[in-house]
Amino acid sequence: MGASEKSARPRIAGQRILSGIQPSGIQHLGNYFGAVRQFIALQEGNRAAYFMADLHSLTSIRDAKTRRELTRAVALDFLALGVDPKRSILYRQSDFPEVTELAWILTTVTPMGLLQRAVSYKDKLAQGLSPDHGLFAYPVLQAADILIWRADCVPVGQDQKQHLEMTRDIAVKFNLTYGEVLKLPEPYILDDTAVVPGVDGKKMSKTAGNGIEMFAAEKVLRRQVMGIVTDSKGVDAPKDPDDSTIYKLYALFANPEERAALADAFRKGGLGYGDAKKALLEKVQAYFAPAREKRRELEARPDVVEDILRDGVARARAETAELMNDVRRAAGVGAPKGK
C-alpha cells in the first residue's frame, strides 16, 4: 500500500455508518480512492453497513440483465477490497423492502420545493436522463436508506453534501409532523485529497467513461493506463509533475521516496511518458493483486456471495425493525405494536 493509505484512516469511532454504491457502471480507481478505501477503513471501531443501491440504478439503467451483473460486480468489489461481512453488514438494496416502505412514508411529508432544488436532478437532466418521477424523487429513497439505520454519520464527498442536507430536512419534516422519531445524521466528508483524475485529466467518473478499472482484464487495464492523455513534450524535455495525470495517479500508490524520485525525473527530463505510464501500470497491478485474486475466488463461488448478502439483509432487517415500528406507530399505519 502507498503512503497515501494513511489519509484513508477514520477519524471517528463508535458510530453507526451507512453508505452505498449505485451499480451504474464498472468501478474504477476514482471510486476506490474517493470512497471505497475509506469505507473499509471506517469499519474499524464503528458499526458499518454498506449496500448495492440497485433500486437507485433503475433511474439510469433499463436492462435487467445489465443491472444484475453490475450489482453483483459491486458486491464482489466490496468483498475483494476489504469489506468484512463479519464486522459490517453488506446487502442488496432491493432485498430490503422496509426501505421502500419508509421512502413512501417520507414522500408524503417531503416538500416539492425541496426536490426541485436538488442539484443532482438538474445535472442528470443535463446528461440526457428522462425526467421521470423516480429521478425526481431519488433523494427521498436516499433519505430512507440513511434514516432507517438511525445512522450517526454518512460518508459523502463534498459534492454530495446536499444529499445529506436534504435527508436531514426530510427527517425534520417527518418529526414535526409525527413526533421525534428520526435521527438527523451528520456528514462524514470523505478525504478531498482523493480526487482522482481520469485518463483525460478530468475527474474520473463512470459517466465520462474516462476511468481506469482496477479489476479489468490485464490487457484492458494496460490499454487504459497507456491511453492516458499527455502533451507533446519529448523524452528529453523537462516536465511539470503537478500538471501530469500520470504523476498524480502514481502518487496515489507510491511512498514519499518514490513520489519524490518520479517528480525529480519529470523535472530533469530524460523520462518519456511511455516509461512513466509503465511505472504507473506496475504500481496499479501490484497494489490490487491480492484483491484481484480474492475477487476471482469469490466470482467462482456465487453461492458464497449470495449467502453473505442473504445474511446481511437479514441482519439489516433485524437491526432496523425497532425504527420501522416507531415510524409506523407514529404515522398510524400497520398493526399497532408496543406502546
ChimeraX attribute file (.defattr): number of C-alpha atoms within 10 A of each C-alpha:
attribute: neighborCount
match mode: 1-to-1
recipient: residues
	/A:1	13
	/A:2	16
	/A:3	15
	/A:4	17
	/A:5	16
	/A:6	10
	/A:7	17
	/A:8	20
	/A:9	17
	/A:10	19
	/A:11	9
	/A:12	12
	/A:13	13
	/A:14	11
	/A:15	16
	/A:16	19
	/A:17	25
	/A:18	25
	/A:19	21
	/A:20	24
	/A:21	20
	/A:22	19
	/A:23	26
	/A:24	21
	/A:25	19
	/A:26	20
	/A:27	24
	/A:28	21
	/A:29	25
	/A:30	23
	/A:31	21
	/A:32	20
	/A:33	22
	/A:34	22
	/A:35	22
	/A:36	25
	/A:37	21
	/A:38	20
	/A:39	27
	/A:40	22
	/A:41	19
	/A:42	24
	/A:43	22
	/A:44	16
	/A:45	14
	/A:46	17
	/A:47	18
	/A:48	25
	/A:49	24
	/A:50	24
	/A:51	24
	/A:52	24
	/A:53	22
	/A:54	24
	/A:55	19
	/A:56	21
	/A:57	20
	/A:58	17
	/A:59	19
	/A:60	16
	/A:61	15
	/A:62	10
	/A:63	9
	/A:64	10
	/A:65	10
	/A:66	14
	/A:67	21
	/A:68	12
	/A:69	12
	/A:70	21
	/A:71	25
	/A:72	20
	/A:73	20
	/A:74	24
	/A:75	25
	/A:76	21
	/A:77	23
	/A:78	25
	/A:79	20
	/A:80	22
	/A:81	18
	/A:82	16
	/A:83	25
	/A:84	15
	/A:85	18
	/A:86	9
	/A:87	14
	/A:88	20
	/A:89	22
	/A:90	27
	/A:91	26
	/A:92	22
	/A:93	22
	/A:94	16
	/A:95	16
	/A:96	15
	/A:97	12
	/A:98	19
	/A:99	23
	/A:100	18
	/A:101	15
	/A:102	20
	/A:103	22
	/A:104	15
	/A:105	17
	/A:106	20
	/A:107	19
	/A:108	11
	/A:109	17
	/A:110	22
	/A:111	12
	/A:112	11
	/A:113	8
	/A:114	12
	/A:115	17
	/A:116	12
	/A:117	12
	/A:118	17
	/A:119	13
	/A:120	18
	/A:121	19
	/A:122	15
	/A:123	11
	/A:124	16
	/A:125	14
	/A:126	10
	/A:127	10
	/A:128	9
	/A:129	14
	/A:130	14
	/A:131	13
	/A:132	10
	/A:133	9
	/A:134	17
	/A:135	20
	/A:136	20
	/A:137	18
	/A:138	19
	/A:139	26
	/A:140	25
	/A:141	22
	/A:142	22
	/A:143	24
	/A:144	23
	/A:145	25
	/A:146	25
	/A:147	27
	/A:148	24
	/A:149	24
	/A:150	18
	/A:151	22
	/A:152	19
	/A:153	20
	/A:154	22
	/A:155	23
	/A:156	19
	/A:157	18
	/A:158	13
	/A:159	10
	/A:160	14
	/A:161	16
	/A:162	18
	/A:163	20
	/A:164	23
	/A:165	16
	/A:166	20
	/A:167	24
	/A:168	20
	/A:169	17
	/A:170	25
	/A:171	24
	/A:172	20
	/A:173	18
	/A:174	23
	/A:175	17
	/A:176	12
	/A:177	12
	/A:178	16
	/A:179	13
	/A:180	14
	/A:181	19
	/A:182	22
	/A:183	18
	/A:184	20
	/A:185	22
	/A:186	15
	/A:187	19
	/A:188	19
	/A:189	15
	/A:190	21
	/A:191	19
	/A:192	11
	/A:193	11
	/A:194	21
	/A:195	20
	/A:196	24
	/A:197	22
	/A:198	26
	/A:199	22
	/A:200	16
	/A:201	17
	/A:202	14
	/A:203	15
	/A:204	22
	/A:205	20
	/A:206	17
	/A:207	10
	/A:208	11
	/A:209	13
	/A:210	20
	/A:211	27
	/A:212	27
	/A:213	19
	/A:214	24
	/A:215	23
	/A:216	15
	/A:217	11
	/A:218	11
	/A:219	8
	/A:220	14
	/A:221	19
	/A:222	19
	/A:223	13
	/A:224	18
	/A:225	22
	/A:226	19
	/A:227	15
	/A:228	21
	/A:229	15
	/A:230	15
	/A:231	9
	/A:232	8
	/A:233	12
	/A:234	13
	/A:235	15
	/A:236	12
	/A:237	14
	/A:238	17
	/A:239	23
	/A:240	14
	/A:241	18
	/A:242	11
	/A:243	12
	/A:244	20
	/A:245	21
	/A:246	27
	/A:247	22
	/A:248	19
	/A:249	23
	/A:250	23
	/A:251	21
	/A:252	22
	/A:253	20
	/A:254	22
	/A:255	15
	/A:256	12
	/A:257	10
	/A:258	15
	/A:259	20
	/A:260	14
	/A:261	10
	/A:262	19
	/A:263	19
	/A:264	16
	/A:265	18
	/A:266	24
	/A:267	14
	/A:268	14
	/A:269	16
	/A:270	14
	/A:271	19
	/A:272	17
	/A:273	23
	/A:274	16
	/A:275	12
	/A:276	17
	/A:277	21
	/A:278	15
	/A:279	15
	/A:280	24
	/A:281	21
	/A:282	12
	/A:283	20
	/A:284	23
	/A:285	16
	/A:286	14
	/A:287	16
	/A:288	16
	/A:289	14
	/A:290	12
	/A:291	20
	/A:292	20
	/A:293	13
	/A:294	17
	/A:295	21
	/A:296	13
	/A:297	13
	/A:298	18
	/A:299	16
	/A:300	10
	/A:301	11
	/A:302	12
	/A:303	11
	/A:304	12
	/A:305	17
	/A:306	15
	/A:307	10
	/A:308	18
	/A:309	20
	/A:310	16
	/A:311	15
	/A:312	23
	/A:313	21
	/A:314	15
	/A:315	16
	/A:316	19
	/A:317	18
	/A:318	10
	/A:319	13
	/A:320	16
	/A:321	15
	/A:322	13
	/A:323	17
	/A:324	20
	/A:325	17
	/A:326	17
	/A:327	24
	/A:328	18
	/A:329	18
	/A:330	17
	/A:331	14
	/A:332	11
	/A:333	11
	/A:334	10
	/A:335	8
	/A:336	11
	/A:337	9
	/A:338	6
	/A:339	5
